[in-house]
């Protein structure tokens, strides 16, 4: 989607050095906006090296929990991506997850003015294990620490009339700051390294989206924010609702490995099919195919596996 913004804006991205944030910053700079990345840089500065020569980019090295009015007062639009993401890390560190995901969001909201637009990065994992097709009108069923912190923060954000919440499908795709914990990434990595993929609750359905298309959804707000303010949108594409087994089989089109299905009754399950008609009505459409994303990941993780053998 080639979005042409109606005017140049001053934009802040919290968590801007992360998996989505770097690509979003690059896209906004290309569109003529002035961009500031606010990040704690817990994982270092390598992900933003390709952006540092951009004249309209500024960097604030700061934890979201310490954000203040001085940090935000000049911005027209704030993309709030800063968070501890993923089921496992939040279960291991529930205090930190609550502190960053929820308390950090509270702090951000307190220092914003009512005229500043806030775009919140939410997640479709909020829908839990309904086992049916779900729209934004359906009840959420957050069960994990991650889901609960993201949903509670989303509720606070949406009390503002000038906010938008984007509930993203499970993302995949190459980025300067990779995340190996994402399901598609994890499946590809384990298939390459182990030549066997253990698939728990293989019939459970999840929903997927390439990270490039997620960036397009963010950019949509710069063009259509008047239509989107005060609303929650599922962000994804119906043709990418797959069971875990279907995901494994799609990867096996390009790699040789065995698939072993295992029931996992003690694990918090996620099983849902998402409806994306609402954001589709605004012109959003996924462009990057699942097959292309998988082939890109195979190239990357094959190199990592080669490197580990040589080490």
Sine and cosine of phi, psi and omega as CSV:
sin_phi,cos_phi,sin_psi,cos_psi,sin_omega,cos_omega
0.00,0.00,0.89,-0.46,0.02,-1.00
-1.00,-0.03,0.99,-0.10,-0.06,-1.00
-1.00,0.01,0.81,-0.59,0.06,-1.00
-0.96,-0.27,0.95,-0.33,-0.05,-1.00
-0.91,0.40,0.56,-0.83,-0.04,-1.00
-0.96,0.27,-0.31,0.95,0.10,-0.99
-0.35,-0.94,0.35,-0.94,0.08,-1.00
-0.97,0.25,0.68,-0.73,-0.02,-1.00
-0.82,-0.57,0.33,-0.94,0.20,-0.98
-1.00,-0.08,0.86,-0.51,-0.18,-0.98
-0.81,-0.59,0.70,-0.71,0.09,-1.00
-0.95,-0.33,0.71,-0.71,0.11,-0.99
-0.88,-0.48,0.93,-0.36,0.13,-0.99
-0.98,0.19,0.65,-0.76,-0.12,-0.99
0.94,0.35,0.49,0.87,-0.12,-0.99
-0.95,0.30,-0.14,0.99,0.05,-1.00
-0.99,-0.11,0.09,1.00,-0.09,-1.00
-1.00,0.02,-0.21,-0.98,-0.12,-0.99
-0.82,0.58,-0.75,0.66,0.05,-1.00
-1.00,0.01,-0.53,0.85,-0.19,-0.98
-0.87,0.49,-0.65,0.76,-0.04,-1.00
-0.90,0.44,-0.72,0.69,0.00,-1.00
-0.91,0.41,-0.62,0.79,0.04,-1.00
-0.89,0.45,-0.70,0.71,0.02,-1.00
-0.86,0.51,-0.70,0.71,-0.01,-1.00
-0.88,0.47,-0.67,0.74,-0.02,-1.00
-0.92,0.39,-0.64,0.77,0.01,-1.00
-0.93,0.36,-0.64,0.77,0.06,-1.00
-0.89,0.45,-0.65,0.76,0.02,-1.00
-0.89,0.45,-0.51,0.86,0.00,-1.00
-0.99,0.15,-0.02,1.00,0.09,-1.00
0.99,-0.14,0.13,0.99,0.01,-1.00
-1.00,0.08,0.36,-0.93,0.19,-0.98
-1.00,-0.05,0.78,-0.63,-0.16,-0.99
-0.82,-0.57,0.68,-0.73,0.15,-0.99
-0.86,-0.52,0.78,-0.62,0.08,-1.00
-0.99,-0.13,0.81,-0.58,0.14,-0.99
-0.92,-0.38,0.86,-0.52,-0.08,-1.00
-0.41,-0.91,0.48,-0.88,0.07,-1.00
-0.98,0.18,-0.26,0.97,-0.01,-1.00
0.82,0.57,0.67,0.74,0.05,-1.00
-0.85,0.53,-0.54,0.84,-0.05,-1.00
-0.98,-0.20,0.28,0.96,0.04,-1.00
1.00,-0.04,-0.11,-0.99,-0.13,-0.99
-0.95,-0.32,-0.02,1.00,-0.10,-0.99
-0.84,0.54,-0.58,0.81,-0.11,-0.99
-0.91,0.41,-0.41,0.91,-0.06,-1.00
-0.97,-0.23,0.10,0.99,-0.05,-1.00
-0.85,0.53,-0.58,0.81,-0.01,-1.00
-0.95,0.30,-0.14,0.99,-0.03,-1.00
-0.96,-0.28,-0.26,0.96,-0.20,-0.98
-0.90,0.43,-0.38,0.93,0.02,-1.00
-1.00,0.10,-0.06,1.00,0.00,-1.00
-0.95,0.30,0.81,-0.59,-0.10,-1.00
-0.93,0.37,-0.43,0.90,-0.05,-1.00
-0.99,-0.13,0.35,0.94,0.01,-1.00
-0.94,-0.33,0.72,-0.69,0.12,-0.99
-0.84,-0.55,0.42,-0.91,-0.04,-1.00
-0.82,-0.58,0.74,-0.68,0.17,-0.99
-0.86,-0.51,0.90,-0.44,0.02,-1.00
-1.00,-0.02,0.99,-0.13,-0.10,-1.00
-0.34,-0.94,0.58,-0.81,0.08,-1.00
-0.96,0.29,0.66,-0.75,0.00,-1.00
-0.84,0.54,-0.46,0.89,-0.02,-1.00
-0.95,0.31,-0.23,0.97,0.01,-1.00
-0.94,-0.34,0.22,0.97,-0.04,-1.00
-0.90,0.43,0.56,-0.83,-0.02,-1.00
-0.70,-0.72,0.12,-0.99,-0.08,-1.00
-0.88,0.47,-0.56,0.83,0.02,-1.00
-0.88,0.47,-0.55,0.83,0.00,-1.00
-0.92,0.39,-0.47,0.88,-0.21,-0.98
-0.89,-0.46,-0.20,0.98,-0.24,-0.97
-0.89,0.45,-0.45,0.89,-0.11,-0.99
-1.00,0.03,-0.06,1.00,-0.18,-0.98
-1.00,-0.09,0.63,-0.77,0.08,-1.00
-0.99,0.16,-0.58,0.81,-0.15,-0.99
-0.66,-0.75,0.71,-0.70,0.03,-1.00
-0.84,-0.54,0.84,-0.54,0.16,-0.99
-0.99,-0.10,0.89,-0.46,-0.07,-1.00
-0.98,-0.18,0.99,-0.10,-0.01,-1.00
-0.95,-0.31,-0.22,0.98,-0.08,-1.00
-0.89,0.46,0.83,-0.55,-0.03,-1.00
-0.13,-0.99,0.37,-0.93,0.28,-0.96
-1.00,0.04,0.90,-0.44,-0.15,-0.99
-0.92,-0.38,0.54,-0.84,0.07,-1.00
0.97,-0.25,0.59,-0.81,-0.06,-1.00
-0.87,0.49,-0.79,0.61,-0.17,-0.99
-0.91,0.42,-0.75,0.66,-0.08,-1.00
-0.91,0.41,-0.53,0.85,0.04,-1.00
-0.96,0.29,-0.57,0.82,0.05,-1.00
-0.93,0.37,-0.58,0.82,0.02,-1.00
-0.95,0.30,-0.58,0.82,-0.07,-1.00
-0.81,-0.59,0.90,0.44,-0.07,-1.00
-0.88,0.47,-0.58,0.82,0.01,-1.00
-0.90,0.44,-0.71,0.70,0.00,-1.00
-0.91,0.41,-0.65,0.76,0.01,-1.00
-0.87,0.50,-0.71,0.70,0.04,-1.00
-0.91,0.41,-0.65,0.76,-0.04,-1.00
-0.89,0.45,-0.71,0.70,-0.05,-1.00
-0.99,0.12,-0.78,0.63,-0.11,-0.99
-0.93,0.36,-0.64,0.77,-0.07,-1.00
-0.98,-0.18,-0.83,0.55,-0.04,-1.00
-0.91,0.42,-0.60,0.80,0.05,-1.00
-0.89,0.46,-0.63,0.78,0.04,-1.00
-0.92,0.39,-0.66,0.75,0.06,-1.00
-0.84,0.54,-0.70,0.72,-0.01,-1.00
-0.89,0.46,-0.68,0.73,0.01,-1.00
-0.88,0.48,-0.73,0.69,-0.03,-1.00
-0.87,0.49,-0.63,0.77,-0.05,-1.00
-0.90,0.43,-0.50,0.87,-0.07,-1.00
-0.99,-0.11,-0.02,1.00,0.04,-1.00
-1.00,0.03,0.50,-0.87,0.15,-0.99
-1.00,0.06,0.29,-0.96,-0.04,-1.00
-0.93,0.38,-0.33,0.94,-0.03,-1.00
-1.00,0.05,-0.25,0.97,-0.03,-1.00
-0.99,0.17,0.74,-0.67,-0.02,-1.00
-0.99,0.10,0.76,-0.65,0.00,-1.00
-0.89,-0.46,0.83,-0.56,0.05,-1.00
-0.94,-0.35,0.88,-0.47,-0.11,-0.99
-0.98,-0.21,0.76,-0.65,0.03,-1.00
-1.00,0.09,0.98,-0.18,0.01,-1.00
-0.96,-0.26,-0.25,-0.97,-0.15,-0.99
-0.50,-0.86,0.55,-0.83,0.07,-1.00
-0.97,0.25,-0.17,0.99,0.04,-1.00
-0.91,0.41,-0.20,0.98,0.08,-1.00
-0.86,0.52,-0.40,0.92,-0.11,-0.99
-0.98,0.19,-0.14,0.99,0.15,-0.99
0.92,0.39,-0.74,-0.67,-0.11,-0.99
-0.83,-0.55,0.83,0.55,-0.04,-1.00
-0.96,0.27,-0.49,0.87,-0.01,-1.00
0.95,0.32,0.25,0.97,-0.01,-1.00
-0.71,-0.71,0.13,-0.99,0.05,-1.00
-0.97,0.24,0.70,-0.71,-0.18,-0.98
-0.80,-0.61,0.66,-0.76,0.14,-0.99
-0.93,-0.37,0.03,-1.00,0.00,-1.00
-0.89,0.45,-0.32,0.95,-0.03,-1.00
-0.99,0.14,-0.25,0.97,-0.06,-1.00
-0.98,0.19,0.38,-0.92,0.00,-1.00
-0.93,0.36,0.63,-0.77,0.08,-1.00
-1.00,-0.01,0.42,-0.91,-0.03,-1.00
-0.73,-0.69,0.87,0.49,-0.03,-1.00
-0.91,0.42,0.74,-0.68,-0.05,-1.00
-0.85,-0.53,-0.56,0.83,-0.04,-1.00
-1.00,0.03,0.20,-0.98,0.08,-1.00
-0.86,0.52,-0.71,0.71,0.00,-1.00
-0.86,0.52,-0.78,0.63,-0.02,-1.00
-0.85,0.53,-0.71,0.70,-0.07,-1.00
-0.91,0.41,-0.68,0.74,0.00,-1.00
-0.92,0.39,-0.63,0.78,0.00,-1.00
-0.93,0.37,-0.62,0.78,-0.02,-1.00
-0.95,0.31,-0.67,0.74,0.03,-1.00
-0.88,0.47,-0.65,0.76,0.05,-1.00
-0.91,0.41,-0.65,0.76,0.03,-1.00
-0.87,0.49,-0.68,0.74,0.02,-1.00
-0.86,0.50,-0.66,0.75,0.03,-1.00
-0.91,0.42,-0.70,0.72,0.00,-1.00
-0.86,0.51,-0.68,0.73,-0.11,-0.99
-0.98,0.19,0.01,1.00,0.19,-0.98
-0.96,0.27,-0.29,0.96,0.07,-1.00
-1.00,0.09,0.68,-0.73,0.01,-1.00
-0.95,0.30,-0.33,0.95,-0.05,-1.00
-0.96,-0.28,0.65,0.76,0.03,-1.00
-0.85,-0.52,0.41,-0.91,0.12,-0.99
-0.72,-0.69,0.70,-0.72,0.09,-1.00
-0.92,-0.40,0.79,-0.62,0.03,-1.00
-0.93,-0.38,0.93,-0.37,0.02,-1.00
-1.00,-0.04,0.98,-0.20,-0.12,-0.99
-0.99,0.12,0.56,-0.83,0.23,-0.97
-0.91,0.42,0.17,-0.99,0.07,-1.00
-0.91,0.41,0.84,-0.54,-0.13,-0.99
-1.00,0.03,0.34,-0.94,0.11,-0.99
-0.45,-0.89,0.33,-0.94,0.05,-1.00
0.79,-0.61,0.38,-0.92,-0.06,-1.00
-0.96,0.29,0.59,-0.80,0.02,-1.00
-0.47,-0.88,0.37,-0.93,0.05,-1.00
-0.85,0.53,-0.55,0.83,0.07,-1.00
-0.91,-0.42,1.00,-0.05,-0.11,-0.99
-0.96,0.28,0.44,-0.90,0.11,-0.99
-0.85,-0.53,0.93,-0.35,-0.01,-1.00
-0.98,0.20,-0.22,0.98,-0.06,-1.00
-0.99,0.13,-0.25,0.97,0.03,-1.00
-0.89,0.46,0.60,-0.80,-0.19,-0.98
-0.84,0.54,-0.74,0.67,-0.03,-1.00
-0.89,0.46,-0.67,0.74,0.01,-1.00
-0.89,0.46,-0.72,0.70,-0.01,-1.00
-0.88,0.48,-0.68,0.73,0.01,-1.00
-0.89,0.46,-0.71,0.70,-0.02,-1.00
-0.90,0.43,-0.71,0.71,-0.03,-1.00
-0.88,0.48,-0.72,0.69,-0.03,-1.00
-0.94,0.35,-0.56,0.83,0.04,-1.00
-0.90,0.44,-0.62,0.78,0.00,-1.00
-0.95,0.30,-0.72,0.70,-0.10,-1.00
-0.96,0.26,-0.68,0.73,-0.16,-0.99
-0.98,-0.17,-0.30,0.95,-0.08,-1.00
0.89,0.45,0.21,0.98,0.09,-1.00
-0.52,-0.85,0.62,-0.79,-0.03,-1.00
-0.84,-0.55,0.91,-0.42,0.10,-1.00
-0.99,0.11,0.86,-0.51,-0.08,-1.00
-0.91,-0.43,0.94,-0.35,-0.01,-1.00
-0.99,0.10,0.68,-0.74,0.01,-1.00
0.74,0.67,0.87,0.49,-0.22,-0.98
-0.90,0.44,-0.38,0.92,-0.03,-1.00
-1.00,0.03,-0.13,0.99,0.03,-1.00
-0.91,0.41,0.67,-0.74,-0.07,-1.00
-0.99,-0.17,0.70,-0.71,0.12,-0.99
-0.82,-0.57,0.16,-0.99,-0.05,-1.00
-0.81,-0.58,0.65,-0.76,-0.19,-0.98
-0.78,-0.63,0.37,-0.93,0.03,-1.00
-0.37,-0.93,0.67,-0.74,0.07,-1.00
-0.94,0.34,0.59,-0.81,-0.07,-1.00
-0.89,0.46,-0.50,0.87,0.08,-1.00
-0.87,0.49,-0.63,0.77,0.02,-1.00
-0.95,0.31,-0.52,0.86,0.10,-0.99
-0.88,0.47,-0.63,0.78,0.03,-1.00
-0.89,0.45,-0.64,0.77,0.06,-1.00
-0.87,0.50,-0.60,0.80,0.03,-1.00
-0.91,0.42,-0.66,0.75,0.08,-1.00
-0.88,0.48,-0.70,0.72,-0.02,-1.00
-0.90,0.43,-0.47,0.88,0.01,-1.00
-0.84,0.54,-0.54,0.84,-0.02,-1.00
-0.90,0.43,-0.55,0.83,-0.01,-1.00
-0.92,0.40,-0.41,0.91,-0.02,-1.00
-0.99,-0.10,-0.61,0.79,-0.18,-0.98
-0.85,-0.52,0.50,0.87,-0.13,-0.99
-0.88,0.47,-0.52,0.86,0.00,-1.00
-0.89,0.45,-0.54,0.84,0.03,-1.00
-0.99,0.15,-0.33,0.94,-0.14,-0.99
-0.97,-0.23,-0.30,0.96,-0.05,-1.00
-0.87,0.50,0.68,-0.74,0.02,-1.00
0.99,0.17,0.14,0.99,-0.10,-1.00
-0.87,-0.50,0.44,-0.90,0.12,-0.99
-0.95,-0.31,0.72,-0.69,-0.02,-1.00
-0.80,-0.61,0.77,-0.64,0.27,-0.96
-0.95,0.30,0.71,-0.71,-0.04,-1.00
-0.85,-0.52,0.93,-0.38,-0.01,-1.00
0.07,-1.00,-0.38,-0.92,-0.06,-1.00
-0.53,-0.85,0.78,-0.62,-0.12,-0.99
-0.83,0.56,-0.54,0.84,-0.05,-1.00
-0.95,0.32,-0.11,0.99,0.03,-1.00
-0.95,-0.31,0.43,0.90,0.21,-0.98
-1.00,0.06,0.95,-0.32,-0.06,-1.00
-0.77,-0.64,0.53,-0.85,0.22,-0.98
-0.96,0.29,0.29,-0.96,0.03,-1.00
-0.88,0.48,-0.59,0.81,0.02,-1.00
-0.92,0.40,-0.66,0.75,0.04,-1.00
-0.88,0.47,-0.64,0.77,0.06,-1.00
-0.87,0.50,-0.74,0.67,0.01,-1.00
-0.87,0.50,-0.66,0.76,-0.01,-1.00
-0.93,0.38,-0.55,0.83,0.05,-1.00
-0.91,0.41,-0.65,0.76,0.05,-1.00
-0.91,0.41,-0.59,0.81,-0.05,-1.00
-0.94,0.35,-0.19,0.98,0.13,-0.99
-0.90,0.43,-0.41,0.91,-0.11,-0.99
-0.90,-0.44,-0.15,0.99,-0.03,-1.00
-0.69,-0.72,0.47,-0.88,0.11,-0.99
-0.99,-0.14,0.90,-0.43,0.05,-1.00
-0.30,-0.95,0.28,-0.96,0.03,-1.00
-1.00,-0.10,0.52,-0.85,0.06,-1.00
-0.93,-0.37,0.81,-0.58,0.03,-1.00
-0.87,-0.49,0.87,-0.50,-0.02,-1.00
-1.00,0.00,0.71,-0.70,-0.04,-1.00
-0.69,-0.72,0.72,-0.69,0.13,-0.99
-0.99,0.17,0.61,-0.79,-0.05,-1.00
-0.70,-0.71,0.95,0.30,-0.14,-0.99
-0.90,0.44,-0.38,0.92,-0.04,-1.00
-1.00,0.09,-0.15,0.99,-0.10,-1.00
-1.00,0.00,0.61,-0.80,0.13,-0.99
-0.90,0.44,0.83,-0.55,-0.12,-0.99
-0.99,-0.15,0.45,-0.89,0.12,-0.99
-0.77,-0.64,0.88,-0.47,-0.08,-1.00
-0.55,-0.84,0.97,-0.23,-0.08,-1.00
-0.34,-0.94,0.44,-0.90,0.13,-0.99
-0.89,-0.46,0.80,-0.59,-0.13,-0.99
-0.98,-0.19,0.65,-0.76,0.10,-0.99
-0.99,-0.12,0.73,-0.68,-0.08,-1.00
-0.86,-0.51,0.44,0.90,-0.07,-1.00
-0.91,0.42,-0.54,0.84,-0.10,-1.00
-0.90,0.44,-0.78,0.63,0.02,-1.00
-0.96,0.27,-0.47,0.88,0.08,-1.00
-0.88,0.47,-0.52,0.85,0.01,-1.00
-0.92,0.39,-0.29,0.96,0.04,-1.00
-1.00,-0.04,0.02,1.00,0.04,-1.00
0.98,-0.21,0.03,1.00,0.01,-1.00
-0.95,0.31,0.68,-0.73,0.05,-1.00
-0.50,-0.87,0.75,-0.66,0.05,-1.00
-0.93,0.36,0.68,-0.73,-0.06,-1.00
-0.91,-0.42,-0.47,0.88,-0.06,-1.00
-1.00,0.02,0.84,-0.55,-0.06,-1.00
-0.96,0.29,0.42,-0.91,0.04,-1.00
-0.88,0.47,-0.68,0.74,-0.02,-1.00
-0.87,0.48,-0.67,0.74,-0.01,-1.00
-0.91,0.42,-0.68,0.74,0.03,-1.00
-0.88,0.47,-0.64,0.77,0.02,-1.00
-0.91,0.41,-0.69,0.73,-0.01,-1.00
-0.89,0.46,-0.62,0.79,0.05,-1.00
-0.89,0.45,-0.68,0.74,-0.01,-1.00
-0.92,0.40,-0.61,0.79,0.03,-1.00
-0.88,0.47,-0.66,0.75,0.05,-1.00
-0.86,0.51,-0.73,0.68,-0.06,-1.00
-0.91,0.41,-0.78,0.63,-0.07,-1.00
-0.95,0.30,-0.40,0.92,0.11,-0.99
-0.93,0.38,-0.61,0.79,0.07,-1.00
-0.92,0.40,-0.66,0.75,0.03,-1.00
-0.89,0.46,-0.65,0.76,-0.01,-1.00
-0.92,0.40,-0.63,0.77,0.05,-1.00
-0.89,0.46,-0.69,0.73,-0.01,-1.00
-0.88,0.47,-0.63,0.77,-0.03,-1.00
-0.91,0.40,-0.50,0.86,0.03,-1.00
-0.95,0.30,-0.54,0.84,-0.04,-1.00
-0.99,0.16,-0.34,0.94,-0.08,-1.00
-0.94,0.35,0.00,0.00,0.00,0.00
